[in-house]
Each structure stands twice: as C-alpha cells, then as structure tokens.
Amino acid sequence: GDSVTQMEGPVTLSEEAFLTINCTYTATGYPSLFWYVQYPGEGLQLLLKATKADDKGSNKGFEATYRKETTSFHLEKGSVQVSDSAVYFCALSDRGYSTLTFGKGTMLLVSP
Amino acid sequence: DTAVSQTPKYLVTQMGNDKSIKCEQNLGHDTMYWYKQDSKKFLKIMFSYNNKELIINETVPNRFSPKSPDKAHLNLHINSLELGDSAVYFCASSQDTQADYGYTFGSGTRLTVV
C-alpha cells in the first residue's frame, strides 16, 4: 500500500538557518504530493502541493520539488523564522483514491 | 467565517460514556472525513463520506459511528468510551472524491477519557 516516510524530529534550528525536511514515498500510481503544517493547538493547513513529476510547489518561502526518480518531496526554506515552529506533515494522494496518506510528522523548533 | 468547524474543541469524559463530535463545512465540498491523531501526532483515516454516503470505513471499532445528515455535516458518535480513545479528532473536507486538491481541516477536538 501507499506510505510516506519523513525524517524524525525534532529539528532544532536557529533563526535564519536553512531548513530541509526529508520526505520519501511509496505509491502504486502517480500520486499528488502535499506538505501540511500544524501550528500548536490548531488543525492542519495545506502549505504546498505538486501534482506531477518535476513540479515545484511553493508558499511562504517554503519549496518542495516532486522527484519521481527518487520518489521524494523534500521541504526546504532558505531562512526560517521563529514563527515557522510547527509540525510538518508530508502526504500523498494516489489517483482515484480519495484519502490522503500522511507521514508521521516532523516537529520544527526555531530559536531566536 | 470558518470553513470547517468542529464542536466541541475540548471534551473530557469518563470511561463508558457516549459522546458526539459535530463537524460542518461551508465550502460546498462533496467529501468529508474523520481522522484520528494520536499522542505521537500520527494521523489515521477513520471514515470518509461523499454526498452523505459512506465510502471509506477503515478498521475502526464499531463503537464509532459516523452520521452525515447532509453533505455539509459529518458527525461522529462514540459509544462506551475507552481510555484508548483519547486523541485529537480532525474533521476535513475536499472538493471531490479524489484528494488531488488536498483537504481543508477543522481545528480538531481533543478528547480525553478518564
């Protein structure tokens, strides 16, 4: 079945550091890929998505590129802020199947 | 104007009780979901409804019963609550049965069974 593997956290960074959170996936078809963010005490918010190979999703300074050859969708940001502290979830949606499969989440902690 | 709203936000109850969580979306979406998030933040699909019809029912104890009176509402009723039911329950909706556009989530209901 489909699965998503994310790097374990927490990831601890200083403000303005470069961020990478790794995500790899297994899917039978050609999935759409997503990153969601969950701030403390809140629900998940869609951060960015990509629907086909080589697409780059971007939002709020975050980017991720759909790499079919490596089955990866790593999240990057050039300069993190304290307000980026949250849990980040990688997810996929396989074609014709309505549910999202989530990774286990990676907590990011950014200190001033 | 909240897109997906859940009530209550917090629910503390004793073992053996029956409780309900309500969810409403005003996005005009056709499909709604219930997810359970455990203490380690892992998210697992429980149910999915499309236009009031159940389309996905994962391995969930039959103490959990979803009800969709119309496509804008999906409620979750839990009978005979157990300690292991303690978790955060998220409602979500999507534009159609394929999740290619992603979901819109509610803010969650934190259920604590004591």
Contacts between the chains, C-beta under 8 A, distances in Angstrom:
chain1	res1	chain2	res2	distance
A	32	B	99	7.4
A	32	B	100	4.7
A	32	B	102	8.0
A	34	B	102	5.4
A	36	B	102	7.9
A	36	B	105	7.9
A	38	B	41	7.7
A	41	B	107	8.0
A	42	B	107	5.6
A	42	B	108	7.5
A	43	B	4	7.7
A	43	B	90	5.9
A	43	B	105	3.9
A	43	B	106	5.4
A	43	B	107	4.4
A	43	B	108	5.2
A	44	B	43	7.9
A	44	B	90	7.1
A	44	B	92	7.9
A	44	B	103	7.6
A	44	B	105	4.5
A	45	B	105	7.2
A	46	B	102	4.6
A	46	B	103	7.3
A	46	B	104	7.6
A	49	B	102	5.7
A	51	B	100	6.2
A	87	B	41	5.8
A	89	B	43	7.0
A	93	B	98	6.9
A	93	B	99	3.8
A	93	B	100	5.7
A	93	B	102	7.7
A	95	B	98	7.2
A	95	B	100	7.8
A	96	B	98	6.5
A	97	B	98	7.3
A	97	B	99	7.6
A	98	B	31	6.1
A	98	B	48	5.8
A	98	B	50	7.4
A	98	B	55	6.7
A	98	B	56	6.8
A	98	B	94	7.2
A	98	B	97	4.4
A	98	B	98	5.9
A	98	B	99	5.5
A	99	B	33	7.0
A	99	B	45	4.8
A	99	B	48	6.1
A	99	B	56	6.1
A	99	B	99	6.2
A	100	B	45	7.8
A	100	B	99	5.0
A	100	B	102	7.4
A	100	B	103	6.2
A	102	B	42	7.7
A	102	B	43	4.4
A	104	B	40	7.1
A	104	B	41	6.8
A	104	B	42	5.3
A	105	B	41	4.3
A	105	B	42	7.2
A	105	B	43	7.7
A	107	B	41	7.8
